[in-house]
Amino acid sequence: MKFEEAARRVHLGRSMAFFGAGFSRDATNINGDPVADTAKLAALLSEAVGETEPLPLDIAAQEYENKQLKPELPKLLQNEFRVSQVKDYQEHLSSLPWQRIYTTNYDNVVEFSRDKRGLPHTSPTAREKPRDFSGFFSVVHLHGFVGRPSKEDWDEAYVLTDQQYSADILRDSGWLETFRADAAYADAIFFFGYSVADLDIARLLYQNPSLFDKTFLVVGETAKRPTEIRVASYGEVIKQDVTSVASYFPEVGSLDNVKPAPYLASLERSKIIPAISKPSRDDVVRFLVKGDIDASFLARDIVNGTHDYYITRDSVSGAAIELDRAPMRLLFHSGLGNGKSCGLTEYAHYCLSEGWEVLWFNGDRDGLIHDVDYLASLSTDNQRKIAIICENCFAYSHEIRDLVQRFPLISFLLSTRSAALQTRIGGIEDTFGDEFLVYEMGYLTEPEISEFDDLLFANGLWGDRQGEEKDVRLSYIEKECRSDLATVLVDICRSSDIFSRVRVEFGQLDKYPPDAKKSLITALCMAYAGARLNVAQICEIVQADLFKYGKYQNDPIIREFLDFDRNRLFGAISHICSGYIERHCPRFH
């Protein structure tokens, strides 16, 4: 998305802003002077403590406080950062319908601007908990706020002196995680006049690939090269002054404003376009070993009646008759690694071919409140042509029940492991009554066995059995592996060079900090167990924060095993491979 388009979309109320010192520079404080920036404040404090050259701000502030100079530091901040006048562009940008505003500024430029227009706001600092401001528009002052001059605020909410910095005030406040959640759901993230030099903000803006394309950093026309380099890793650099970019953001009611569009947070639209060419061997290996499904190759096989990449499942194609009997209530089950996700993707293709809208639940419960609003806005005819897909359905039984009760015309396609179905089928019966149909995908049929053998043979994946007769290989699948797809995959990968390469890649983790390996192993165990956790949950389990930062989220070795998306973890390898690593990699233990 281009900057101009992102600016127009702010009026949808789904974008967030971050204001730095460069945003407030042109405002006038109560002394009639320009609001101080970091350099000016550091110089002022350094001079006051008798230094001939400016000290870093945190040290200068600590020295000023240690020497008990007058006025006291909180009072001095009041004089320098409480404003009496703002510029038009500051008032305009402050008054836009942001999802939320964050700032490391002490000043009240945003509050002053919104008061001029009669707009509501709250101004929490690190002292407050995010849950106490749910439902209110907030300007979050991460480093303290001149509107809160009490002794408690100075001790607990300000980040200025070196002692306050070292206290890591934000760490336990909850605002770091709130920022990440806001960023995940935002249409766009705008930084005005901020260089991302602060450690806390670097933590907030860990280099999450899913945030990069929607993050815009306005650094000013005179920004120095180090600033450009620093911020370029977080998003698109806009080398213009805040005064000039303000014109890209229309006023409320402008004809340039974007009309609201469907907004989905937890339900992701599925769009499957058949691939033009055949998959390569590497494509097939990534699919079979890592579980990395390329839906375009899958659709190509379905459309062409081939099996160069995927073996269509009889149980799934047989269930396609239910498209004429909507709303559908279908449940696919099998053991670990027997193709449930692929089966749901195949069925999604059938739905899309009939003009349905397919929404895939990504496991994020918190985002469903946005999606319910969208579903409720649809006509009954449109709801009849929607299918919601949910894997590991028993983990989300409450959410599914609520959706089914509220939207009885929408179809639901679910999957679960067979062992879970045997013990918890009552939960599905309570939700769907007698209306749901159950399809087993645990074992390959005779036609599926033959096609799967063709796929393995064509890509040279049979290992020692590559030279055997076809009938011998078919008999092996049917009798030795009992027609179980997962068993075949483990044996095939073990007899080829695939797992040896995986073992080598896993061994490279010995060069990393112990917490990185511990975090990865925990994530693999959870993937093997079928649990999906977000980054914060993994970090809490292992008591290490490494996975929160871009250095490790973008690391090529880590990404061989894990994918990071919207602050969540997804296995980049299949459950079969996760289980194999757990049992056979000596370094795992």
ABEGO torsion letter per residue (X at the ends): XBAAAAAAAAAAGABBBBBBAAAAAABBBAAGBBBBBAAAAAAAAAAAAGBABBBBAAAAAAAAAAAGBOBBAAAAAAAAABBABBBAAAAAAAABBBABBBBABABAAAAAAAAAAGBBBBBBBAABBAAAABGBBBBBBAAEBAABABAAAAAAABBABAAAAAAGAAAAAGAAAAAAAAAAABABBBBBGBAGABAAAAAAABBBAAAAAABBBBAEAABBAAAAAAAAAAEBBBBBBAAAAAAABBBBGBAABBBBBBBBAABBBBBBBBBABBBBAAAAAAAAAAGBBBAAAAAAAAAAGBBAABBBBAAAAAAAAAAAAOBBBBBBBBBBGAGAAAAAAAAAAAAAAAGBBBBBBAGBAAAAAAAAAAAAABBAAAAAABBBBBBGAAAAAAAAAAAAAABAABBBBBBBBAAAAAAAAAAAAAAAEAABBBBBAABBBAAAAAAAAAAAAAAGAAEAAAABBAAAAAAAAAAAAGGBAAAAAAAAAAABAAAAAAAAAAAAAAABBAAAAAAAAAAAAAAAAGBBBBAAAAAAAAGBAAAABAAAAABAAAAAABBBBGGBBBBABBAAAAAAAAAABAAAX
